[in-house]
């Protein structure tokens, strides 16, 4: 998983911290798909990929604590740990996305990262999935259906 995360991240994010962030998100998704609970998954990811303790320092705070000072920054160090925090505090898929948006800054990127981890943890409510699919053209809709049939069944 690390190699694939690195390979896919390098196309647009070639900084070592960006690669580390992509690997951390990929590992979280993998662990959550294996039905690992969020606390255990975070512990495993942080043990392996947070050698300097930066992610943990963010996760020791609450969204309410970081929200007032959070602003757009281009580094994965200022996005991925916050995405983990949004997920950690969420009660369901929609709440996870709302947490991400509530931080502001680069909310669409943050919500995309959070959503990718919230799906295996909570599932996507049918009404959200239907609405999202209805906004896609046929080619993309068919691609998603094919992917889910092949890999998610």
VMD Tcl script that builds the backbone (N, CA, C; Angstrom):
set m [mol new atoms 459]
animate dup $m
set s [atomselect $m all]
$s set {name element resname resid chain x y z} {
  {N N UNK 1 A 0.828 -1.192 0.000}
  {CA C UNK 1 A 0.000 0.000 0.000}
  {C C UNK 1 A 0.875 1.259 0.000}
  {N N UNK 2 A 1.988 1.214 0.729}
  {CA C UNK 2 A 2.867 2.381 0.757}
  {C C UNK 2 A 3.388 2.740 -0.622}
  {N N UNK 3 A 3.801 1.728 -1.380}
  {CA C UNK 3 A 4.334 1.976 -2.719}
  {C C UNK 3 A 3.275 2.566 -3.637}
  {N N UNK 4 A 2.043 2.031 -3.570}
  {CA C UNK 4 A 0.966 2.556 -4.412}
  {C C UNK 4 A 0.590 3.974 -3.999}
  {N N UNK 5 A 0.541 4.223 -2.705}
  {CA C UNK 5 A 0.235 5.583 -2.243}
  {C C UNK 5 A 1.311 6.552 -2.714}
  {N N UNK 6 A 2.554 6.136 -2.625}
  {CA C UNK 6 A 3.650 6.988 -3.080}
  {C C UNK 6 A 3.545 7.227 -4.579}
  {N N UNK 7 A 3.316 6.180 -5.333}
  {CA C UNK 7 A 3.232 6.276 -6.790}
  {C C UNK 7 A 2.115 7.236 -7.217}
  {N N UNK 8 A 0.943 7.105 -6.596}
  {CA C UNK 8 A -0.170 7.962 -7.006}
  {C C UNK 8 A 0.016 9.401 -6.517}
  {N N UNK 9 A 0.652 9.580 -5.369}
  {CA C UNK 9 A 0.858 10.937 -4.841}
  {C C UNK 9 A 1.930 11.692 -5.615}
  {N N UNK 10 A 2.951 10.975 -6.082}
  {CA C UNK 10 A 4.080 11.644 -6.744}
  {C C UNK 10 A 3.683 12.418 -7.991}
  {N N UNK 11 A 2.592 12.027 -8.621}
  {CA C UNK 11 A 2.178 12.718 -9.845}
  {C C UNK 11 A 1.864 14.189 -9.586}
  {N N UNK 12 A 1.350 14.489 -8.403}
  {CA C UNK 12 A 0.967 15.871 -8.101}
  {C C UNK 12 A 1.608 16.418 -6.830}
  {N N UNK 13 A 2.097 15.539 -5.976}
  {CA C UNK 13 A 2.647 15.952 -4.679}
  {C C UNK 13 A 3.956 15.209 -4.445}
  {N N UNK 14 A 5.067 15.797 -4.820}
  {CA C UNK 14 A 6.324 15.042 -4.728}
  {C C UNK 14 A 7.159 15.381 -3.499}
  {N N UNK 15 A 6.612 16.124 -2.566}
  {CA C UNK 15 A 7.336 16.421 -1.330}
  {C C UNK 15 A 7.258 15.210 -0.389}
  {N N UNK 16 A 8.324 14.901 0.330}
  {CA C UNK 16 A 8.307 13.741 1.237}
  {C C UNK 16 A 7.158 13.762 2.247}
  {N N UNK 17 A 6.800 14.943 2.745}
  {CA C UNK 17 A 5.684 15.013 3.690}
  {C C UNK 17 A 4.351 14.710 3.010}
  {N N UNK 18 A 4.216 15.089 1.739}
  {CA C UNK 18 A 2.999 14.776 0.995}
  {C C UNK 18 A 2.884 13.268 0.771}
  {N N UNK 19 A 3.999 12.637 0.476}
  {CA C UNK 19 A 4.015 11.177 0.303}
  {C C UNK 19 A 3.621 10.515 1.625}
  {N N UNK 20 A 4.192 10.988 2.705}
  {CA C UNK 20 A 3.868 10.454 4.034}
  {C C UNK 20 A 2.372 10.623 4.326}
  {N N UNK 21 A 1.812 11.762 3.987}
  {CA C UNK 21 A 0.386 12.006 4.192}
  {C C UNK 21 A -0.473 11.067 3.366}
  {N N UNK 22 A -0.096 10.870 2.099}
  {CA C UNK 22 A -0.840 9.947 1.236}
  {C C UNK 22 A -0.768 8.525 1.783}
  {N N UNK 23 A 0.391 8.141 2.260}
  {CA C UNK 23 A 0.555 6.800 2.842}
  {C C UNK 23 A -0.285 6.647 4.107}
  {N N UNK 24 A -0.330 7.686 4.917}
  {CA C UNK 24 A -1.125 7.631 6.146}
  {C C UNK 24 A -2.610 7.476 5.829}
  {N N UNK 25 A -3.122 8.230 4.858}
  {CA C UNK 25 A -4.527 8.134 4.467}
  {C C UNK 25 A -4.811 6.753 3.864}
  {N N UNK 26 A -3.933 6.277 2.991}
  {CA C UNK 26 A -4.126 4.957 2.385}
  {C C UNK 26 A -4.158 3.862 3.448}
  {N N UNK 27 A -3.252 3.964 4.422}
  {CA C UNK 27 A -3.233 2.957 5.486}
  {C C UNK 27 A -4.508 3.027 6.324}
  {N N UNK 28 A -4.981 4.234 6.616}
  {CA C UNK 28 A -6.233 4.375 7.377}
  {C C UNK 28 A -7.395 3.733 6.622}
  {N N UNK 29 A -7.486 4.000 5.337}
  {CA C UNK 29 A -8.566 3.411 4.547}
  {C C UNK 29 A -8.466 1.892 4.579}
  {N N UNK 30 A -7.272 1.369 4.382}
  {CA C UNK 30 A -7.067 -0.087 4.419}
  {C C UNK 30 A -7.504 -0.654 5.765}
  {N N UNK 31 A -7.035 -0.063 6.845}
  {CA C UNK 31 A -7.368 -0.572 8.183}
  {C C UNK 31 A -8.868 -0.495 8.460}
  {N N UNK 32 A -9.496 0.604 8.068}
  {CA C UNK 32 A -10.937 0.747 8.290}
  {C C UNK 32 A -11.730 -0.243 7.436}
  {N N UNK 33 A -11.236 -0.545 6.245}
  {CA C UNK 33 A -11.895 -1.573 5.417}
  {C C UNK 33 A -11.766 -2.958 6.049}
  {N N UNK 34 A -10.731 -3.150 6.862}
  {CA C UNK 34 A -10.533 -4.427 7.569}
  {C C UNK 34 A -11.339 -4.458 8.869}
  {N N UNK 35 A -12.165 -3.432 9.072}
  {CA C UNK 35 A -13.023 -3.304 10.260}
  {C C UNK 35 A -12.251 -3.019 11.537}
  {N N UNK 36 A -11.063 -2.446 11.402}
  {CA C UNK 36 A -10.315 -1.982 12.562}
  {C C UNK 36 A -11.041 -0.759 13.106}
  {N N UNK 37 A -11.199 -0.665 14.414}
  {CA C UNK 37 A -11.885 0.518 14.948}
  {C C UNK 37 A -10.987 1.737 14.779}
  {N N UNK 38 A -11.593 2.903 14.834}
  {CA C UNK 38 A -10.867 4.134 14.527}
  {C C UNK 38 A -9.704 4.376 15.474}
  {N N UNK 39 A -9.890 4.121 16.758}
  {CA C UNK 39 A -8.812 4.366 17.723}
  {C C UNK 39 A -7.611 3.473 17.417}
  {N N UNK 40 A -7.869 2.205 17.194}
  {CA C UNK 40 A -6.775 1.279 16.883}
  {C C UNK 40 A -6.112 1.631 15.556}
  {N N UNK 41 A -6.916 1.992 14.555}
  {CA C UNK 41 A -6.361 2.369 13.253}
  {C C UNK 41 A -5.467 3.595 13.385}
  {N N UNK 42 A -5.922 4.602 14.115}
  {CA C UNK 42 A -5.097 5.794 14.318}
  {C C UNK 42 A -3.804 5.446 15.048}
  {N N UNK 43 A -3.901 4.618 16.068}
  {CA C UNK 43 A -2.701 4.212 16.807}
  {C C UNK 43 A -1.694 3.521 15.890}
  {N N UNK 44 A -2.173 2.619 15.034}
  {CA C UNK 44 A -1.280 1.906 14.120}
  {C C UNK 44 A -0.618 2.856 13.126}
  {N N UNK 45 A -1.405 3.741 12.541}
  {CA C UNK 45 A -0.862 4.688 11.561}
  {C C UNK 45 A 0.142 5.622 12.225}
  {N N UNK 46 A -0.212 6.144 13.371}
  {CA C UNK 46 A 0.683 7.087 14.043}
  {C C UNK 46 A 1.974 6.415 14.493}
  {N N UNK 47 A 1.888 5.189 14.951}
  {CA C UNK 47 A 3.086 4.468 15.373}
  {C C UNK 47 A 4.054 4.305 14.208}
  {N N UNK 48 A 3.511 4.048 13.033}
  {CA C UNK 48 A 4.359 3.774 11.876}
  {C C UNK 48 A 4.787 5.029 11.120}
  {N N UNK 49 A 3.928 6.027 11.048}
  {CA C UNK 49 A 4.193 7.154 10.148}
  {C C UNK 49 A 4.344 8.513 10.835}
  {N N UNK 50 A 4.292 8.550 12.136}
  {CA C UNK 50 A 4.366 9.840 12.832}
  {C C UNK 50 A 5.566 9.866 13.764}
  {N N UNK 51 A 6.737 9.676 13.203}
  {CA C UNK 51 A 7.950 9.573 14.021}
  {C C UNK 51 A 8.247 10.848 14.803}
  {N N UNK 52 A 7.827 12.000 14.289}
  {CA C UNK 52 A 8.124 13.247 15.002}
  {C C UNK 52 A 6.988 13.688 15.933}
  {N N UNK 53 A 5.879 12.943 15.954}
  {CA C UNK 53 A 4.781 13.248 16.868}
  {C C UNK 53 A 3.879 14.387 16.449}
  {N N UNK 54 A 4.062 14.902 15.222}
  {CA C UNK 54 A 3.267 16.053 14.793}
  {C C UNK 54 A 1.789 15.703 14.660}
  {N N UNK 55 A 1.472 14.572 14.013}
  {CA C UNK 55 A 0.071 14.174 13.845}
  {C C UNK 55 A -0.590 14.021 15.213}
  {N N UNK 56 A 0.118 13.358 16.129}
  {CA C UNK 56 A -0.441 13.130 17.462}
  {C C UNK 56 A -0.709 14.455 18.162}
  {N N UNK 57 A 0.144 15.438 17.966}
  {CA C UNK 57 A -0.067 16.735 18.624}
  {C C UNK 57 A -1.367 17.384 18.154}
  {N N UNK 58 A -1.750 17.175 16.917}
  {CA C UNK 58 A -3.021 17.691 16.402}
  {C C UNK 58 A -4.175 16.862 16.960}
  {N N UNK 59 A -4.008 15.538 16.957}
  {CA C UNK 59 A -5.084 14.654 17.407}
  {C C UNK 59 A -5.348 14.741 18.905}
  {N N UNK 60 A -4.434 15.316 19.641}
  {CA C UNK 60 A -4.648 15.521 21.077}
  {C C UNK 60 A -5.538 16.739 21.347}
  {N N UNK 61 A -5.870 17.480 20.304}
  {CA C UNK 61 A -6.737 18.656 20.418}
  {C C UNK 61 A -8.135 18.282 19.924}
  {N N UNK 62 A -9.040 19.222 20.003}
  {CA C UNK 62 A -10.386 19.030 19.454}
  {C C UNK 62 A -10.563 19.953 18.254}
  {N N UNK 63 A -11.569 19.678 17.448}
  {CA C UNK 63 A -11.870 20.569 16.322}
  {C C UNK 63 A -12.183 21.970 16.820}
  {N N UNK 64 A -12.906 22.063 17.931}
  {CA C UNK 64 A -13.223 23.384 18.487}
  {C C UNK 64 A -11.960 24.158 18.852}
  {N N UNK 65 A -10.914 23.441 19.279}
  {CA C UNK 65 A -9.664 24.108 19.642}
  {C C UNK 65 A -8.884 24.588 18.418}
  {N N UNK 66 A -8.897 23.808 17.340}
  {CA C UNK 66 A -8.086 24.206 16.181}
  {C C UNK 66 A -8.840 25.091 15.192}
  {N N UNK 67 A -10.172 25.041 15.214}
  {CA C UNK 67 A -10.970 25.779 14.230}
  {C C UNK 67 A -10.642 27.276 14.170}
  {N N UNK 68 A -10.553 28.004 15.290}
  {CA C UNK 68 A -10.327 29.455 15.202}
  {C C UNK 68 A -9.022 29.859 14.497}
  {N N UNK 69 A -7.995 29.056 14.622}
  {CA C UNK 69 A -6.695 29.432 14.047}
  {C C UNK 69 A -6.384 28.686 12.750}
  {N N UNK 70 A -7.299 27.814 12.303}
  {CA C UNK 70 A -7.019 27.022 11.106}
  {C C UNK 70 A -7.229 27.866 9.857}
  {N N UNK 71 A -6.263 27.822 8.947}
  {CA C UNK 71 A -6.377 28.555 7.696}
  {C C UNK 71 A -5.695 27.744 6.599}
  {N N UNK 72 A -5.891 28.157 5.362}
  {CA C UNK 72 A -5.359 27.425 4.227}
  {C C UNK 72 A -3.838 27.378 4.261}
  {N N UNK 73 A -3.328 26.168 4.216}
  {CA C UNK 73 A -1.887 25.924 4.111}
  {C C UNK 73 A -1.723 24.804 3.089}
  {N N UNK 74 A -0.682 24.855 2.317}
  {CA C UNK 74 A -0.534 23.889 1.234}
  {C C UNK 74 A 0.088 22.569 1.660}
  {N N UNK 75 A 0.567 22.469 2.880}
  {CA C UNK 75 A 1.281 21.249 3.268}
  {C C UNK 75 A 0.331 20.156 3.734}
  {N N UNK 76 A 0.724 18.917 3.486}
  {CA C UNK 76 A -0.073 17.790 3.969}
  {C C UNK 76 A -0.029 17.711 5.488}
  {N N UNK 77 A 1.013 18.223 6.101}
  {CA C UNK 77 A 1.106 18.240 7.563}
  {C C UNK 77 A 0.020 19.106 8.185}
  {N N UNK 78 A -0.514 20.020 7.400}
  {CA C UNK 78 A -1.569 20.888 7.893}
  {C C UNK 78 A -2.919 20.528 7.282}
  {N N UNK 79 A -3.014 19.313 6.754}
  {CA C UNK 79 A -4.267 18.828 6.207}
  {C C UNK 79 A -4.581 17.413 6.698}
  {N N UNK 80 A -3.644 16.492 6.582}
  {CA C UNK 80 A -3.910 15.088 6.911}
  {C C UNK 80 A -4.217 14.876 8.397}
  {N N UNK 81 A -3.427 15.412 9.328}
  {CA C UNK 81 A -3.790 15.200 10.734}
  {C C UNK 81 A -5.157 15.805 11.072}
  {N N UNK 82 A -5.469 16.953 10.456}
  {CA C UNK 82 A -6.766 17.581 10.678}
  {C C UNK 82 A -7.884 16.707 10.104}
  {N N UNK 83 A -7.606 16.048 8.981}
  {CA C UNK 83 A -8.586 15.116 8.412}
  {C C UNK 83 A -8.827 13.955 9.373}
  {N N UNK 84 A -7.755 13.453 9.965}
  {CA C UNK 84 A -7.904 12.392 10.965}
  {C C UNK 84 A -8.760 12.862 12.139}
  {N N UNK 85 A -8.556 14.099 12.565}
  {CA C UNK 85 A -9.317 14.648 13.682}
  {C C UNK 85 A -10.795 14.783 13.316}
  {N N UNK 86 A -11.067 15.235 12.097}
  {CA C UNK 86 A -12.461 15.326 11.632}
  {C C UNK 86 A -13.132 13.956 11.687}
  {N N UNK 87 A -12.415 12.940 11.287}
  {CA C UNK 87 A -12.939 11.572 11.309}
  {C C UNK 87 A -13.099 11.077 12.738}
  {N N UNK 88 A -12.116 11.337 13.563}
  {CA C UNK 88 A -12.115 10.881 14.961}
  {C C UNK 88 A -13.328 11.423 15.720}
  {N N UNK 89 A -13.708 12.666 15.443}
  {CA C UNK 89 A -14.820 13.286 16.153}
  {C C UNK 89 A -16.179 13.023 15.510}
  {N N UNK 90 A -16.213 12.366 14.367}
  {CA C UNK 90 A -17.463 12.174 13.628}
  {C C UNK 90 A -18.325 11.065 14.232}
  {N N UNK 91 A -19.625 11.235 14.060}
  {CA C UNK 91 A -20.579 10.217 14.498}
  {C C UNK 91 A -21.148 9.426 13.322}
  {N N UNK 92 A -21.008 9.962 12.123}
  {CA C UNK 92 A -21.459 9.277 10.915}
  {C C UNK 92 A -20.804 9.944 9.704}
  {N N UNK 93 A -21.102 9.452 8.509}
  {CA C UNK 93 A -20.470 9.966 7.291}
  {C C UNK 93 A -20.710 11.462 7.112}
  {N N UNK 94 A -21.970 11.863 7.207}
  {CA C UNK 94 A -22.294 13.276 6.995}
  {C C UNK 94 A -21.610 14.163 8.027}
  {N N UNK 95 A -21.572 13.720 9.258}
  {CA C UNK 95 A -20.913 14.487 10.315}
  {C C UNK 95 A -19.423 14.648 10.014}
  {N N UNK 96 A -18.793 13.622 9.487}
  {CA C UNK 96 A -17.370 13.693 9.128}
  {C C UNK 96 A -17.140 14.778 8.070}
  {N N UNK 97 A -17.994 14.804 7.054}
  {CA C UNK 97 A -17.875 15.808 5.995}
  {C C UNK 97 A -18.144 17.206 6.559}
  {N N UNK 98 A -19.157 17.313 7.390}
  {CA C UNK 98 A -19.465 18.613 8.010}
  {C C UNK 98 A -18.302 19.097 8.881}
  {N N UNK 99 A -17.662 18.172 9.597}
  {CA C UNK 99 A -16.495 18.547 10.396}
  {C C UNK 99 A -15.421 19.164 9.514}
  {N N UNK 100 A -15.161 18.524 8.379}
  {CA C UNK 100 A -14.128 19.021 7.467}
  {C C UNK 100 A -14.487 20.413 6.947}
  {N N UNK 101 A -15.708 20.584 6.527}
  {CA C UNK 101 A -16.136 21.872 5.975}
  {C C UNK 101 A -16.097 22.956 7.051}
  {N N UNK 102 A -16.400 22.570 8.285}
  {CA C UNK 102 A -16.440 23.557 9.375}
  {C C UNK 102 A -15.073 24.176 9.653}
  {N N UNK 103 A -14.003 23.499 9.260}
  {CA C UNK 103 A -12.671 24.071 9.466}
  {C C UNK 103 A -12.365 25.179 8.474}
  {N N UNK 104 A -13.084 25.192 7.349}
  {CA C UNK 104 A -12.838 26.211 6.345}
  {C C UNK 104 A -11.568 25.916 5.581}
  {N N UNK 105 A -10.844 26.957 5.226}
  {CA C UNK 105 A -9.587 26.835 4.476}
  {C C UNK 105 A -9.836 26.099 3.167}
  {N N UNK 106 A -9.065 25.066 2.896}
  {CA C UNK 106 A -9.208 24.279 1.670}
  {C C UNK 106 A -10.217 23.162 1.932}
  {N N UNK 107 A -11.456 23.555 2.211}
  {CA C UNK 107 A -12.480 22.637 2.704}
  {C C UNK 107 A -12.798 21.508 1.729}
  {N N UNK 108 A -12.751 21.772 0.413}
  {CA C UNK 108 A -13.082 20.705 -0.530}
  {C C UNK 108 A -12.027 19.599 -0.510}
  {N N UNK 109 A -10.765 19.977 -0.414}
  {CA C UNK 109 A -9.697 18.976 -0.323}
  {C C UNK 109 A -9.797 18.212 0.992}
  {N N UNK 110 A -9.985 18.933 2.066}
  {CA C UNK 110 A -10.102 18.296 3.372}
  {C C UNK 110 A -11.301 17.345 3.403}
  {N N UNK 111 A -12.436 17.774 2.864}
  {CA C UNK 111 A -13.634 16.922 2.843}
  {C C UNK 111 A -13.426 15.688 1.973}
  {N N UNK 112 A -12.682 15.823 0.885}
  {CA C UNK 112 A -12.410 14.660 0.032}
  {C C UNK 112 A -11.553 13.637 0.777}
  {N N UNK 113 A -10.567 14.109 1.509}
  {CA C UNK 113 A -9.714 13.202 2.283}
  {C C UNK 113 A -10.539 12.541 3.384}
  {N N UNK 114 A -11.297 13.348 4.111}
  {CA C UNK 114 A -12.128 12.811 5.199}
  {C C UNK 114 A -13.157 11.822 4.646}
  {N N UNK 115 A -13.793 12.178 3.550}
  {CA C UNK 115 A -14.805 11.296 2.958}
  {C C UNK 115 A -14.250 9.947 2.549}
  {N N UNK 116 A -13.006 9.951 2.045}
  {CA C UNK 116 A -12.411 8.676 1.628}
  {C C UNK 116 A -12.196 7.740 2.806}
  {N N UNK 117 A -12.001 8.314 3.996}
  {CA C UNK 117 A -11.820 7.491 5.194}
  {C C UNK 117 A -13.156 7.228 5.895}
  {N N UNK 118 A -14.104 8.137 5.770}
  {CA C UNK 118 A -15.403 7.978 6.420}
  {C C UNK 118 A -16.230 6.883 5.749}
  {N N UNK 119 A -16.048 6.701 4.452}
  {CA C UNK 119 A -16.839 5.681 3.735}
  {C C UNK 119 A -16.632 4.284 4.315}
  {N N UNK 120 A -15.398 3.799 4.483}
  {CA C UNK 120 A -15.269 2.453 5.060}
  {C C UNK 120 A -15.649 2.387 6.542}
  {N N UNK 121 A -15.574 3.514 7.229}
  {CA C UNK 121 A -15.910 3.526 8.651}
  {C C UNK 121 A -17.420 3.537 8.872}
  {N N UNK 122 A -18.131 4.373 8.118}
  {CA C UNK 122 A -19.557 4.571 8.349}
  {C C UNK 122 A -20.452 4.126 7.203}
  {N N UNK 123 A -19.897 4.007 6.003}
  {CA C UNK 123 A -20.733 3.826 4.817}
  {C C UNK 123 A -21.270 5.183 4.384}
  {N N UNK 124 A -21.721 5.258 3.155}
  {CA C UNK 124 A -22.297 6.504 2.641}
  {C C UNK 124 A -23.811 6.349 2.657}
  {N N UNK 125 A -24.520 7.259 3.295}
  {CA C UNK 125 A -25.978 7.175 3.285}
  {C C UNK 125 A -26.500 7.143 1.852}
  {N N UNK 126 A -27.534 6.359 1.636}
  {CA C UNK 126 A -28.055 6.172 0.285}
  {C C UNK 126 A -28.438 7.491 -0.381}
  {N N UNK 127 A -29.033 8.405 0.384}
  {CA C UNK 127 A -29.467 9.670 -0.223}
  {C C UNK 127 A -28.272 10.493 -0.699}
  {N N UNK 128 A -27.145 10.437 0.014}
  {CA C UNK 128 A -25.953 11.168 -0.411}
  {C C UNK 128 A -25.349 10.514 -1.644}
  {N N UNK 129 A -25.288 9.190 -1.652}
  {CA C UNK 129 A -24.748 8.468 -2.809}
  {C C UNK 129 A -25.584 8.744 -4.055}
  {N N UNK 130 A -26.904 8.678 -3.914}
  {CA C UNK 130 A -27.790 8.931 -5.063}
  {C C UNK 130 A -27.620 10.346 -5.598}
  {N N UNK 131 A -27.580 11.303 -4.686}
  {CA C UNK 131 A -27.422 12.701 -5.106}
  {C C UNK 131 A -26.086 12.904 -5.807}
  {N N UNK 132 A -25.023 12.357 -5.248}
  {CA C UNK 132 A -23.707 12.479 -5.874}
  {C C UNK 132 A -23.662 11.843 -7.248}
  {N N UNK 133 A -24.174 10.628 -7.352}
  {CA C UNK 133 A -24.184 9.942 -8.652}
  {C C UNK 133 A -25.028 10.685 -9.683}
  {N N UNK 134 A -26.121 11.299 -9.241}
  {CA C UNK 134 A -27.003 12.006 -10.184}
  {C C UNK 134 A -26.310 13.208 -10.827}
  {N N UNK 135 A -25.266 13.698 -10.217}
  {CA C UNK 135 A -24.557 14.877 -10.730}
  {C C UNK 135 A -23.416 14.519 -11.691}
  {N N UNK 136 A -23.177 13.221 -11.868}
  {CA C UNK 136 A -22.092 12.785 -12.742}
  {C C UNK 136 A -22.614 12.454 -14.127}
  {N N UNK 137 A -21.736 12.591 -15.117}
  {CA C UNK 137 A -22.138 12.154 -16.449}
  {C C UNK 137 A -22.136 10.621 -16.494}
  {N N UNK 138 A -22.705 10.063 -17.508}
  {CA C UNK 138 A -22.868 8.614 -17.618}
  {C C UNK 138 A -21.546 7.872 -17.548}
  {N N UNK 139 A -20.518 8.393 -18.189}
  {CA C UNK 139 A -19.214 7.733 -18.194}
  {C C UNK 139 A -18.662 7.566 -16.773}
  {N N UNK 140 A -18.697 8.630 -15.983}
  {CA C UNK 140 A -18.182 8.558 -14.616}
  {C C UNK 140 A -19.081 7.695 -13.730}
  {N N UNK 141 A -20.389 7.819 -13.910}
  {CA C UNK 141 A -21.332 7.006 -13.133}
  {C C UNK 141 A -21.095 5.516 -13.398}
  {N N UNK 142 A -20.931 5.159 -14.666}
  {CA C UNK 142 A -20.671 3.758 -15.031}
  {C C UNK 142 A -19.341 3.277 -14.457}
  {N N UNK 143 A -18.339 4.146 -14.464}
  {CA C UNK 143 A -17.030 3.798 -13.912}
  {C C UNK 143 A -17.136 3.476 -12.415}
  {N N UNK 144 A -17.879 4.282 -11.687}
  {CA C UNK 144 A -18.061 4.046 -10.253}
  {C C UNK 144 A -18.819 2.749 -10.014}
  {N N UNK 145 A -19.870 2.520 -10.754}
  {CA C UNK 145 A -20.653 1.284 -10.600}
  {C C UNK 145 A -19.775 0.081 -10.917}
  {N N UNK 146 A -19.004 0.151 -11.994}
  {CA C UNK 146 A -18.093 -0.966 -12.343}
  {C C UNK 146 A -17.063 -1.202 -11.255}
  {N N UNK 147 A -16.485 -0.126 -10.733}
  {CA C UNK 147 A -15.474 -0.253 -9.666}
  {C C UNK 147 A -16.092 -0.910 -8.432}
  {N N UNK 148 A -17.248 -0.425 -8.026}
  {CA C UNK 148 A -17.889 -0.988 -6.829}
  {C C UNK 148 A -18.257 -2.442 -7.040}
  {N N UNK 149 A -18.714 -2.788 -8.216}
  {CA C UNK 149 A -19.060 -4.189 -8.509}
  {C C UNK 149 A -17.822 -5.073 -8.443}
  {N N UNK 150 A -16.734 -4.590 -8.992}
  {CA C UNK 150 A -15.524 -5.403 -9.060}
  {C C UNK 150 A -14.774 -5.481 -7.735}
  {N N UNK 151 A -14.678 -4.352 -7.035}
  {CA C UNK 151 A -13.797 -4.295 -5.870}
  {C C UNK 151 A -14.492 -4.192 -4.512}
  {N N UNK 152 A -15.742 -3.806 -4.496}
  {CA C UNK 152 A -16.388 -3.539 -3.207}
  {C C UNK 152 A -17.419 -4.605 -2.834}
  {N N UNK 153 A -17.651 -5.536 -3.684}
  {CA C UNK 153 A -18.679 -6.557 -3.388}
  {C C UNK 153 A -18.129 -7.693 -2.577}
}
mol reanalyze $m
mol bondsrecalc $m
mol representation Tube
mol addrep $m
